[in-house]
């Protein structure tokens, strides 16, 4: 007999129900007491409360042991929190591969957010030394790479400048750049929003290149290699992935209903693919109000992008350090459900039925909190590290852009709402 599990039981819609196969039904049972007992057994094996180690007589050995105990205690707190989050944390609409996986991700991102809050209360040097407990090679001032030292594509008498072209095109981060935009596309699922972010980030690089050497790129590196090629390719791959998963026919029959061992194996792999995947119709230019609402996730995206480079600079984290990809994976984990929750929040705000139940989802709320805390860390530790004044052309450029944008938006708003009022009066007549 096939049974159903109410999605509403963990925060979903009451109209939704997921069919549970008898052979895998146990995976969707809470098992809260079983997990609790297993977690306590793990703590007993780790902490050895019934057989604590003796304190060494040698002071140096004792100090080393105390340090190790302190590290184990911190990791044990993370361990306990992740178990609590996995068992009792908030659910999202994401149910593949398992709702518990996304509760675990929520716990991981919460731990990272709390860690950034802890760093916020340290000095800059103290924060850098704290990171050395994770990776001992950190805590050393970086020699930032300058990408814009030689921008000549052709040198008279020497021909094409293949050395610079090869160093830029075959940079180790080109593939990561493409994959990053593929991930962003899976989160936003809208070409217009993605291209606004793509161009917006290049403008951020121009804006802050007098502070961050890493932002000093050649014009062809920024606008041709980055925007026209890497960003475009990543967005295209992402939209193809969305189209593929959206149009693909799935066989969601349970394991017990699969006719062969190969079919059962194929169904097991399908568990790690989305149950449904469709475009998000942000409609950023549908109305002035909608435009302002869509600027919110765009601003958060750009904030995360800029924070990435400022945090590396002020905390002395080299690009090759594992902390960078770990952070990006955490942002992907919170962004996939978070952007969906943000989209649903915006949709509900424009609906009379949903306006009374407005609440930003847990992942979207956590992502916004993380972006703000990271920004505060960058501001605090960056004090005194950026003595260069704002270039005049940057101030003039953004001033003119703000004036033109505000003027166009005001004219658009007046015309839009005038037509709205005229349409309302015509209907009333």
C-alpha positions as CSV (number, residue, x, y, z in Angstrom):
1,X,0.0,0.0,0.0
2,X,1.3,3.5,-0.9
3,X,1.0,6.1,1.8
4,X,1.3,9.9,1.6
5,X,3.1,12.3,3.9
6,X,1.6,15.7,4.5
7,X,4.1,18.4,3.5
8,X,2.1,20.8,5.8
9,X,3.3,18.8,8.7
10,X,6.7,20.5,8.3
11,X,5.7,23.9,7.0
12,X,4.6,23.1,3.4
13,X,1.3,23.7,1.7
14,X,-1.7,21.6,3.0
15,X,-2.6,20.9,-0.6
16,X,0.7,19.1,-1.2
17,X,1.4,15.5,-0.4
18,X,4.3,13.4,-1.3
19,X,3.8,9.7,-2.1
20,X,5.9,7.5,0.2
21,X,6.9,4.1,-0.9
22,X,6.7,1.4,1.7
23,X,10.3,0.3,1.2
24,X,11.6,3.8,2.0
25,X,9.0,5.1,4.3
26,X,11.2,4.7,7.3
27,X,13.6,7.3,5.8
28,X,10.9,10.0,6.2
29,X,9.9,9.1,9.7
30,X,11.2,11.6,12.3
31,X,13.4,9.2,14.4
32,X,14.0,12.0,16.8
33,X,14.7,9.8,19.9
34,X,16.9,7.5,17.9
35,X,19.0,10.4,16.6
36,X,19.2,11.8,20.1
37,X,20.5,8.6,21.6
38,X,23.0,8.2,18.8
39,X,24.2,11.7,19.2
40,X,24.7,11.2,23.0
41,X,26.6,8.0,22.3
42,X,28.8,9.9,19.9
43,X,29.5,12.6,22.6
44,X,30.3,9.9,25.1
45,X,32.8,8.3,22.8
46,X,34.3,11.7,21.9
47,X,34.4,13.4,25.3
48,X,35.1,10.3,27.4
49,X,33.2,11.6,30.5
50,X,33.5,8.2,32.3
51,X,37.2,7.9,31.6
52,X,38.7,11.4,31.4
53,X,42.4,11.6,30.6
54,X,44.9,12.4,33.3
55,X,46.5,15.9,33.4
56,X,50.1,15.6,32.3
57,X,52.7,16.9,34.8
58,X,54.7,18.6,32.1
59,X,53.3,22.2,31.7
60,X,53.9,22.4,27.9
61,X,52.2,19.0,27.4
62,X,49.3,20.1,29.6
63,X,48.9,23.4,27.8
64,X,48.9,21.6,24.4
65,X,46.3,19.1,25.8
66,X,44.1,22.0,27.1
67,X,44.3,23.7,23.6
68,X,43.2,20.4,22.0
69,X,40.3,20.1,24.5
70,X,39.2,23.7,23.7
71,X,39.2,22.9,19.9
72,X,37.3,19.6,20.5
73,X,34.8,21.5,22.6
74,X,34.1,24.0,19.9
75,X,33.7,21.3,17.2
76,X,31.5,19.4,19.6
77,X,29.2,22.5,19.9
78,X,29.0,22.6,16.1
79,X,28.3,18.9,16.0
80,X,25.5,19.2,18.5
81,X,24.0,22.3,16.8
82,X,24.0,20.5,13.4
83,X,22.2,17.5,14.9
84,X,19.6,19.8,16.5
85,X,19.2,21.7,13.2
86,X,18.9,18.5,11.1
87,X,16.2,17.0,13.4
88,X,14.3,20.1,14.5
89,X,15.3,22.9,12.0
90,X,13.0,24.6,9.5
91,X,12.0,23.0,6.3
92,X,11.9,24.5,2.8
93,X,10.2,23.6,-0.4
94,X,13.4,21.7,-1.4
95,X,12.7,18.0,-0.7
96,X,15.5,16.3,-2.7
97,X,17.5,14.4,-1.8
98,X,15.8,14.6,1.6
99,X,14.3,17.4,3.7
100,X,16.8,16.6,6.5
101,X,19.7,17.5,4.1
102,X,18.4,21.0,3.7
103,X,17.9,21.3,7.5
104,X,21.5,20.3,7.8
105,X,22.5,22.9,5.3
106,X,20.6,25.5,7.3
107,X,22.6,24.5,10.4
108,X,25.9,24.8,8.5
109,X,25.1,28.3,7.2
110,X,23.9,29.3,10.7
111,X,27.2,28.1,12.2
112,X,29.1,30.1,9.6
113,X,27.0,33.2,10.4
114,X,27.7,32.8,14.1
115,X,31.4,32.4,13.4
116,X,31.3,35.7,11.4
117,X,29.5,37.3,14.4
118,X,32.3,36.1,16.6
119,X,35.0,37.6,14.3
120,X,33.1,40.9,14.3
121,X,34.0,41.3,18.0
122,X,37.7,40.6,17.5
123,X,40.5,42.9,16.4
124,X,41.7,42.6,12.8
125,X,44.9,40.8,13.9
126,X,42.9,38.6,16.3
127,X,40.5,37.5,13.6
128,X,43.4,36.6,11.3
129,X,45.0,34.6,14.1
130,X,41.7,32.9,14.8
131,X,41.7,31.6,11.2
132,X,45.1,30.0,11.8
133,X,43.4,27.5,14.1
134,X,41.6,26.3,11.0
135,X,44.5,26.5,8.6
136,X,47.9,27.2,10.1
137,X,49.3,28.7,6.9
138,X,46.9,31.7,7.3
139,X,47.7,34.9,9.2
140,X,50.3,36.1,6.6
141,X,49.8,39.3,4.6
142,X,49.0,38.6,1.0
143,X,50.8,39.6,-2.1
144,X,47.7,40.4,-4.2
145,X,47.8,39.6,-7.9
146,X,47.3,42.5,-10.3
147,X,45.5,41.5,-13.5
148,X,45.8,44.9,-15.2
149,X,49.5,45.6,-15.2
150,X,49.9,44.9,-18.9
151,X,46.8,45.3,-21.0
152,X,48.3,45.6,-24.5
153,X,47.0,43.0,-26.8
154,X,49.5,44.0,-29.5
155,X,53.0,45.3,-29.1
156,X,54.7,47.2,-31.9
157,X,57.6,45.2,-33.2
158,X,56.6,42.1,-31.1
159,X,53.2,41.2,-32.5
160,X,50.3,39.8,-30.5
161,X,51.0,39.8,-26.8
162,X,50.4,36.0,-26.3
163,X,52.0,35.9,-22.9
164,X,49.3,38.2,-21.3
165,X,46.5,36.6,-23.3
166,X,47.5,33.1,-22.2
167,X,48.0,34.1,-18.6
168,X,44.5,35.6,-18.5
169,X,42.5,33.1,-20.6
170,X,44.1,30.0,-19.0
171,X,43.9,31.4,-15.5
172,X,42.9,28.6,-13.0
173,X,39.8,30.6,-11.9
174,X,38.2,30.7,-15.4
175,X,36.4,27.4,-14.9
176,X,35.4,28.4,-11.4
177,X,34.0,31.6,-12.8
178,X,31.8,29.7,-15.3
179,X,30.7,27.3,-12.6
180,X,29.9,30.1,-10.3
181,X,27.5,31.7,-12.8
182,X,26.0,28.3,-13.4
183,X,25.2,28.2,-9.7
184,X,23.8,31.7,-9.7
185,X,21.6,30.9,-12.6
186,X,20.2,27.9,-10.7
187,X,19.3,30.2,-7.8
188,X,17.7,33.1,-9.7
189,X,16.5,31.4,-12.9
190,X,15.9,34.7,-14.8
191,X,18.1,36.0,-17.6
192,X,17.2,39.7,-17.0
193,X,18.1,39.6,-13.3
194,X,21.3,37.6,-14.0
195,X,22.5,40.1,-16.6
196,X,21.9,43.0,-14.3
197,X,24.0,41.3,-11.7
198,X,26.7,40.4,-14.3
199,X,27.1,44.0,-15.5
200,X,26.6,45.4,-11.9
201,X,29.5,43.4,-10.6
202,X,31.8,44.6,-13.3
203,X,30.8,48.1,-12.3
204,X,31.6,47.2,-8.7
205,X,35.1,46.2,-9.8
206,X,35.6,49.5,-11.5
207,X,34.3,51.3,-8.4
208,X,36.6,49.6,-5.9
209,X,39.7,48.9,-8.0
210,X,41.5,51.8,-6.3
211,X,41.2,49.8,-3.0
212,X,41.4,46.1,-4.1
213,X,44.4,45.3,-6.4
214,X,42.5,42.1,-7.5
215,X,39.9,44.3,-9.2
216,X,42.5,46.0,-11.4
217,X,41.7,44.2,-14.7
218,X,42.2,45.0,-18.3
219,X,39.1,46.3,-20.1
220,X,39.0,43.2,-22.4
221,X,39.4,40.9,-19.4
222,X,36.4,42.5,-17.6
223,X,34.0,43.0,-20.5
224,X,35.0,40.4,-23.0
225,X,36.4,37.4,-21.1
226,X,34.3,37.9,-17.9
227,X,31.0,39.2,-19.1
228,X,30.7,38.2,-22.8
229,X,32.3,34.8,-22.4
230,X,32.5,33.4,-18.9
231,X,29.3,34.9,-17.5
232,X,27.4,34.3,-20.7
233,X,28.5,30.7,-20.8
234,X,27.6,30.1,-17.2
235,X,24.2,31.6,-17.6
236,X,23.6,29.6,-20.8
237,X,24.6,26.4,-19.1
238,X,22.4,27.2,-16.1
239,X,19.3,28.1,-18.2
240,X,19.9,24.9,-20.2
241,X,20.0,22.9,-16.9
242,X,16.8,24.5,-15.8
243,X,15.1,23.8,-19.1
244,X,16.3,20.2,-19.0
245,X,15.0,19.5,-15.5
246,X,11.8,21.4,-16.2
247,X,11.0,19.4,-19.4
248,X,12.4,16.0,-18.4
249,X,9.9,13.2,-17.7
250,X,10.5,11.6,-14.3
251,X,9.5,8.3,-13.0
252,X,8.9,9.0,-9.3
253,X,7.5,5.5,-8.6
254,X,8.9,4.1,-5.3
255,X,11.7,1.6,-5.1
256,X,9.3,-1.3,-4.5
257,X,7.5,-0.5,-7.8
258,X,10.6,-0.5,-9.9
259,X,10.7,-3.7,-12.1
260,X,14.4,-4.5,-12.0
261,X,17.6,-3.9,-10.1
262,X,18.8,-1.4,-12.7
263,X,15.6,0.5,-12.4
264,X,16.0,0.6,-8.7
265,X,19.5,2.0,-9.0
266,X,18.3,4.6,-11.5
267,X,15.5,5.6,-9.1
268,X,18.1,5.9,-6.3
269,X,20.1,8.3,-8.4
270,X,17.0,10.3,-9.3
271,X,16.6,11.1,-5.6
272,X,19.6,13.5,-6.0
273,X,17.9,15.5,-8.8
274,X,15.2,18.1,-8.3
275,X,11.6,16.9,-8.1
276,X,10.6,19.9,-10.1
277,X,12.5,22.8,-11.6
278,X,11.0,25.8,-13.4
279,X,11.9,29.4,-14.2
280,X,11.1,32.1,-11.7
281,X,9.2,34.8,-13.4
282,X,10.6,37.8,-11.5
283,X,9.2,40.3,-14.1
284,X,11.6,43.0,-12.8
285,X,10.1,45.7,-15.1
286,X,6.4,44.8,-14.7
287,X,5.8,47.9,-12.5
288,X,7.9,50.4,-10.5
289,X,7.0,48.5,-7.2
290,X,8.1,45.2,-8.7
291,X,11.3,46.8,-9.9
292,X,12.2,48.0,-6.5
293,X,11.4,44.6,-5.0
294,X,13.6,42.8,-7.5
295,X,16.5,45.3,-6.8
296,X,16.6,43.8,-3.3
297,X,17.9,40.3,-4.3
298,X,20.1,41.9,-6.8
299,X,21.7,44.1,-4.1
300,X,22.1,41.1,-1.8
301,X,23.8,39.1,-4.7
302,X,26.2,42.0,-5.4
303,X,26.9,42.4,-1.6
304,X,27.9,38.8,-1.4
305,X,30.1,39.1,-4.5
306,X,31.9,42.2,-3.2
307,X,32.2,40.8,0.3
308,X,34.1,37.8,-1.1
309,X,37.0,40.0,-2.2
310,X,37.0,42.3,0.7
311,X,37.0,39.5,3.2
312,X,39.9,37.8,1.4
313,X,41.8,41.0,1.5
314,X,41.2,42.1,5.1
315,X,41.5,38.6,6.6
316,X,44.5,37.6,4.5
317,X,42.9,34.6,2.9
318,X,44.6,33.6,-0.3
319,X,42.5,32.5,-3.3
320,X,43.8,28.9,-3.1
321,X,42.7,28.4,0.5
322,X,39.8,25.9,1.0
323,X,37.9,28.5,3.0
324,X,36.9,30.2,-0.3
325,X,35.2,27.3,-2.0
326,X,33.7,26.2,1.4
327,X,32.1,29.7,1.7
328,X,30.8,29.5,-1.9
329,X,29.2,26.1,-1.4
330,X,27.5,27.4,1.8
331,X,26.1,30.4,-0.2
332,X,24.9,28.0,-2.9
333,X,23.2,25.9,-0.2
334,X,21.4,28.9,1.4
335,X,20.8,30.6,-2.0
336,X,18.9,27.8,-3.7
337,X,16.0,27.7,-1.3
338,X,16.5,31.3,-0.2
339,X,16.0,32.8,-3.6
340,X,12.8,30.7,-4.0
341,X,11.6,32.0,-0.6
342,X,12.4,35.6,-1.6
343,X,10.5,35.2,-4.9
344,X,7.5,33.8,-3.1
345,X,7.6,36.6,-0.6
346,X,7.6,39.2,-3.4
347,X,4.8,37.3,-5.2
348,X,2.7,37.2,-2.0
349,X,3.2,40.9,-1.4
350,X,1.4,41.7,-4.7
351,X,-1.5,39.3,-3.9
352,X,-4.4,40.4,-1.8
353,X,-4.7,36.8,-0.5
354,X,-1.0,36.6,0.5
355,X,-0.5,40.1,1.9
356,X,-1.8,39.1,5.3
357,X,0.6,36.2,5.6
358,X,3.8,37.9,4.6
359,X,6.9,36.3,6.2
360,X,10.3,36.0,4.7
361,X,11.4,32.3,4.7
362,X,14.0,31.0,7.0
363,X,16.7,30.5,4.4
364,X,16.2,34.0,2.8
365,X,16.2,35.6,6.2
366,X,19.5,33.8,7.2
367,X,21.1,34.7,3.8
368,X,20.3,38.4,4.4
369,X,21.6,38.3,7.9
370,X,24.8,36.7,6.7
371,X,25.3,39.3,4.0
372,X,25.0,42.1,6.5
373,X,27.3,40.5,9.1
374,X,30.0,39.9,6.4
375,X,29.7,43.5,5.4
376,X,30.2,44.7,9.0
377,X,33.3,42.5,9.3
378,X,34.7,43.9,6.1
379,X,34.0,47.5,7.2
380,X,35.5,47.0,10.7
381,X,38.7,45.2,9.6
382,X,39.2,47.3,6.6
383,X,39.6,50.5,8.6
384,X,42.9,52.0,7.8
385,X,43.6,49.5,5.0
386,X,42.1,51.7,2.2
387,X,43.7,55.1,2.5
388,X,43.3,55.9,-1.2
389,X,40.6,58.6,-1.8
390,X,37.6,58.0,-4.1
391,X,38.6,58.9,-7.7
392,X,36.8,61.9,-9.1
393,X,35.6,60.0,-12.1
394,X,34.0,57.4,-9.9
395,X,32.1,59.9,-7.8
396,X,31.0,61.9,-10.9
397,X,30.0,58.7,-12.7
398,X,27.9,57.3,-9.9
399,X,26.4,60.7,-9.3
400,X,25.2,61.1,-12.9
401,X,24.0,57.5,-12.9
402,X,22.0,58.1,-9.7
403,X,20.5,61.3,-11.1
404,X,19.5,59.8,-14.4
405,X,18.2,56.6,-12.8
406,X,16.1,58.5,-10.3
407,X,14.7,60.8,-13.0
408,X,13.8,57.9,-15.3
409,X,12.3,55.9,-12.4
410,X,10.2,59.0,-11.4
411,X,8.9,59.6,-14.9
412,X,8.1,55.9,-15.3
413,X,6.3,55.8,-12.0
414,X,4.2,58.8,-12.7
415,X,3.2,57.5,-16.2
416,X,2.5,54.0,-14.9
417,X,0.3,55.0,-12.0
418,X,-1.5,57.7,-14.1
419,X,-2.5,54.9,-16.5
420,X,-3.5,52.7,-13.6
421,X,-5.8,55.4,-12.2
422,X,-7.2,56.2,-15.6
423,X,-8.0,52.5,-16.1
424,X,-9.7,52.3,-12.7
425,X,-11.9,55.3,-13.5
426,X,-12.8,53.9,-16.9
427,X,-13.9,50.6,-15.3
428,X,-15.9,52.4,-12.6
429,X,-17.7,54.5,-15.3
